[in-house]
Amino acid sequence: MVKKAAKYFSKTWQLWIMLLPAMIYIFVFCYVPMYGVQLAFKEYSFSKGFLGGDFVGFKYFKQYFESNMFWPTLKNTFVIAVTGIIVGFPAPIVLALIINQLRNQKWKKFVQTIVYIPYFISVVVLVSMINILFANGSGVIANFFKTIHLVNPSVNIIGSSSTFLPLYVLTGVWQSMGWNSIIFIAALSSVDTQLYDACKVDGANRWQTMIHIDIPALVPTIMILLILNMGGILNVGFDKIFLMQNSTNLGVSQVISTYVYDVGVKSSQFSFGTAVGLFNTIINFICLVVTNWVSRKTTGSGLM
């Protein structure tokens, strides 16, 4: 056994050296902080530190479950996350299929560059753009929507609870759609070109080519990415929601992550905040396992 391991590492030691920085990063920033999970089961005390404090069991979990913010935060998080997946997950797939159909390479590269650019806009800048473009009275896009009667003229798009969800999701799709399409374009580039030639010989149009060649080639990639997305279904982006949040849309924008910040960090209830965060992680893990199992049973593709 030792000889086999030594022989294996003698052949692959260069690869392990290349992998070492990523392993160190994951260990330091993902595994080391896990010792703080114990705060969810203890009464945190500044004087006793992370390892001190009295054991209280599931006290803070029960406190969260019985609080009047449990169902609103859980509902808001699920609604935003699921809507984001339903609207945002197919968008890069459709974009990749469209870009793959472009035959002019210069035009194809130009389109790819244009759709990639929004991804590099920071969240702070993006929310600032939203506040300017959708401002009540002076926002260009807001006035346009109201002119074509897509939005009621009396509605404040930024401050209305009814427009928070579509504004959050659609701007997120616009920002990430191009970048997320890269992996699908890469998957399509591996398709044997002889299959396209065979489709032309058989008289298939572009729509039929996508249905019978491109989409089946994307299925394994789609399932893997869907599983990963479902594994973080409750990890709704804190920064963007926090920046878009205001007193008028708080009823639909208060999610688990912002609630943890308000109660756990701002109010210094670290044990309670840790318990809520741990509950969030457990739900994500369950969603990951269930989605992976369903994918294995239905398509044969999965993470494990």
C-alpha positions in Angstrom: 0.0 0.0 0.0 2.8 2.4 1.0 4.7 1.5 -2.2 1.7 2.2 -4.4 1.1 5.6 -2.7 4.8 6.5 -3.1 4.7 5.5 -6.7 1.5 7.5 -7.3 2.9 10.7 -5.7 6.2 10.3 -7.6 4.2 10.5 -10.8 1.8 13.2 -9.8 3.7 15.4 -7.3 3.7 18.4 -9.7 -0.1 18.3 -9.8 -0.4 18.2 -6.0 2.0 21.2 -5.7 -0.3 23.1 -8.1 -3.3 22.1 -6.0 -1.7 22.9 -2.7 -2.6 26.7 -2.6 -6.3 25.9 -3.2 -6.2 23.2 -0.5 -4.6 25.6 2.0 -7.2 28.3 1.1 -10.1 25.9 1.6 -8.6 24.6 4.9 -7.9 28.1 6.3 -11.1 29.9 5.3 -13.6 27.0 5.2 -12.6 24.3 7.7 -10.8 26.3 10.4 -13.8 28.6 11.0 -16.0 25.6 11.6 -15.0 25.5 15.3 -17.2 28.6 15.7 -20.3 26.4 15.1 -20.2 25.5 18.8 -21.4 29.0 19.6 -24.9 27.9 18.4 -25.1 25.5 21.4 -23.4 27.8 24.0 -24.1 31.0 25.8 -21.4 33.2 24.4 -19.5 35.4 26.8 -16.9 38.0 25.8 -14.9 37.2 28.9 -14.8 33.4 28.3 -14.2 33.6 24.6 -15.2 31.1 21.9 -14.3 28.0 23.9 -16.0 29.2 27.1 -19.6 29.8 27.9 -22.3 27.5 29.3 -23.8 24.8 27.2 -27.5 25.6 26.4 -28.3 23.0 23.8 -30.9 24.0 21.2 -32.0 27.1 23.1 -31.2 29.5 20.2 -32.6 27.2 17.5 -35.9 27.1 19.5 -35.8 30.9 20.0 -35.5 31.4 16.2 -38.2 28.9 15.4 -40.6 30.5 17.9 -39.8 34.1 16.8 -42.2 36.1 14.7 -39.5 36.5 12.1 -38.9 32.7 11.4 -41.6 32.2 8.7 -41.1 35.7 7.0 -37.4 35.3 6.7 -37.6 31.7 5.6 -40.4 32.5 3.1 -38.6 35.6 1.7 -35.3 33.7 1.3 -37.0 30.8 -0.5 -39.0 33.0 -2.8 -36.0 35.1 -3.8 -33.8 32.1 -4.2 -36.3 29.9 -6.2 -37.3 32.8 -8.4 -33.6 33.5 -9.1 -33.1 29.9 -10.1 -36.2 29.7 -12.2 -35.5 32.9 -14.1 -31.7 33.0 -13.9 -30.6 29.4 -14.4 -32.0 28.9 -17.9 -30.8 32.4 -19.1 -27.1 31.5 -19.6 -28.1 28.2 -21.3 -30.3 30.1 -23.8 -27.5 32.7 -24.3 -24.9 30.0 -24.9 -27.1 28.2 -27.4 -27.7 31.5 -29.3 -23.9 32.4 -29.3 -23.0 28.9 -30.4 -25.2 29.4 -33.5 -23.2 32.5 -34.6 -21.0 31.5 -37.5 -19.1 34.8 -37.9 -16.2 34.5 -35.4 -15.6 38.3 -35.1 -19.2 39.0 -34.4 -19.3 36.0 -32.0 -16.4 37.3 -29.9 -17.9 40.8 -29.9 -21.2 39.5 -28.5 -19.4 37.4 -25.9 -17.4 40.4 -24.8 -20.5 42.7 -24.5 -22.4 40.2 -22.4 -19.4 39.4 -20.1 -18.9 43.1 -19.1 -21.7 43.5 -16.6 -20.3 40.7 -14.5 -17.3 42.9 -13.6 -19.4 45.6 -12.2 -19.3 45.6 -8.4 -22.5 45.1 -6.4 -22.2 48.6 -4.9 -21.9 50.1 -8.3 -24.8 48.0 -9.6 -27.1 49.1 -6.8 -26.1 52.7 -7.4 -27.0 52.3 -11.0 -30.4 50.8 -10.0 -31.0 53.7 -7.6 -30.3 56.2 -10.4 -32.0 54.5 -13.3 -35.1 53.5 -11.4 -35.4 56.6 -9.2 -39.0 57.9 -8.8 -39.4 60.9 -11.0 -35.8 61.2 -12.4 -35.0 57.6 -13.3 -34.7 57.0 -17.1 -35.9 53.4 -17.0 -38.5 54.0 -14.4 -40.0 56.8 -16.5 -39.9 54.7 -19.6 -41.8 51.8 -17.9 -44.4 54.3 -16.6 -44.7 55.8 -20.1 -45.6 52.5 -21.7 -47.8 51.7 -18.7 -45.7 48.7 -17.7 -45.6 50.1 -14.2 -48.3 52.2 -12.5 -47.2 55.9 -12.6 -47.8 56.2 -8.8 -45.5 53.3 -7.9 -42.0 54.0 -6.5 -40.1 51.1 -8.1 -37.2 51.2 -5.7 -39.3 51.6 -2.6 -42.2 49.3 -3.5 -42.4 45.8 -2.0 -44.1 44.5 -5.2 -41.2 45.5 -7.4 -38.3 44.5 -5.2 -38.3 40.8 -6.3 -38.4 41.4 -10.1 -35.9 44.2 -9.8 -33.5 42.1 -7.7 -33.8 39.0 -9.9 -33.7 40.6 -13.3 -30.7 42.9 -12.6 -28.9 39.8 -11.2 -29.7 37.9 -14.4 -28.4 40.8 -16.5 -25.2 41.0 -14.5 -24.3 37.3 -14.3 -25.9 35.8 -17.5 -23.0 36.4 -19.8 -20.4 35.1 -17.4 -22.4 32.0 -16.4 -22.8 31.1 -20.1 -19.0 30.5 -20.4 -19.2 27.0 -19.0 -22.1 26.1 -21.3 -20.2 27.5 -24.4 -17.2 25.4 -23.4 -19.4 22.3 -23.2 -20.8 23.0 -26.6 -17.4 23.5 -28.1 -16.6 19.8 -27.3 -19.5 18.6 -29.5 -18.2 16.6 -32.5 -18.6 18.9 -35.6 -19.5 15.8 -37.6 -22.8 15.7 -35.8 -23.6 19.2 -37.2 -22.6 18.1 -40.7 -24.9 15.1 -40.4 -27.8 17.4 -39.3 -27.3 19.5 -42.4 -27.3 16.5 -44.6 -30.5 15.3 -43.0 -32.1 18.7 -43.7 -32.3 19.8 -40.0 -32.7 23.5 -39.3 -31.0 25.4 -36.5 -33.8 24.8 -34.0 -33.8 21.1 -34.7 -30.0 21.0 -34.3 -30.2 22.7 -30.9 -32.9 20.3 -29.8 -31.2 17.1 -30.9 -27.5 17.9 -30.6 -26.8 20.9 -28.4 -29.2 20.4 -25.5 -28.4 16.7 -25.0 -24.7 17.7 -24.9 -25.5 20.2 -22.2 -27.6 18.0 -19.9 -24.7 16.6 -17.7 -23.3 20.2 -17.2 -26.8 21.6 -16.6 -27.5 18.9 -13.9 -24.2 19.5 -12.1 -24.7 23.3 -12.0 -28.3 22.9 -10.9 -27.2 20.6 -8.0 -24.6 23.2 -7.0 -27.2 26.0 -7.2 -29.7 24.0 -5.1 -27.0 23.4 -2.5 -26.9 27.1 -1.9 -30.5 27.8 -2.3 -30.7 29.8 1.0 -27.5 31.6 0.5 -29.2 34.6 -1.1 -26.6 37.4 -1.7 -26.4 39.4 1.5 -24.6 42.4 0.0 -27.0 43.2 -2.8 -30.2 42.7 -0.7 -28.7 44.7 2.1 -27.9 47.6 -0.2 -31.4 47.5 -1.9 -33.2 47.1 1.4 -35.2 50.0 2.9 -38.0 50.6 5.3 -40.7 50.3 2.6 -39.7 46.9 1.2 -38.4 45.3 4.4 -41.4 42.9 4.5 -40.2 41.1 1.3 -36.4 41.8 1.5 -35.7 40.6 5.0 -33.9 37.3 4.4 -32.0 35.0 6.7 -28.6 36.5 6.0 -29.8 40.1 6.7 -31.7 38.9 9.8 -28.5 37.3 11.1 -26.7 40.6 10.6 -29.4 42.7 12.3 -29.8 40.4 15.3 -26.6 38.5 15.5 -24.0 41.1 14.6 -25.6 44.5 15.3 -27.3 43.4 18.5 -24.2 41.3 19.5 -26.3 38.1 19.9 -23.5 35.9 18.4 -24.9 32.6 19.7 -28.3 33.3 18.2 -26.8 34.5 14.9 -24.6 31.3 14.7 -27.7 29.1 15.4 -29.6 30.8 12.6 -26.6 30.5 10.2 -26.2 26.8 11.1 -29.9 26.1 10.4 -29.4 27.8 7.0 -26.4 25.6 6.2 -28.3 22.4 7.2 -31.2 23.3 4.9 -28.8 23.9 2.1 -27.1 20.6 2.7 -30.4 18.7 2.6 -31.4 20.5 -0.7 -28.0 19.5 -2.1 -28.3 15.8 -1.2 -32.0 15.6 -2.4 -31.3 17.3 -5.7 -28.2 15.1 -6.3 -30.2 12.0 -5.6 -33.0 13.0 -7.9 -30.4 13.8 -10.6 -28.8 10.4 -10.2 -32.1 8.7 -10.5 -33.4 10.6 -13.5 -30.3 11.5 -15.6 -27.5 9.4 -14.2 -25.5 12.6 -13.6 -24.5 13.8 -10.2 -21.7 15.0 -7.8 -21.2 11.7 -6.1 
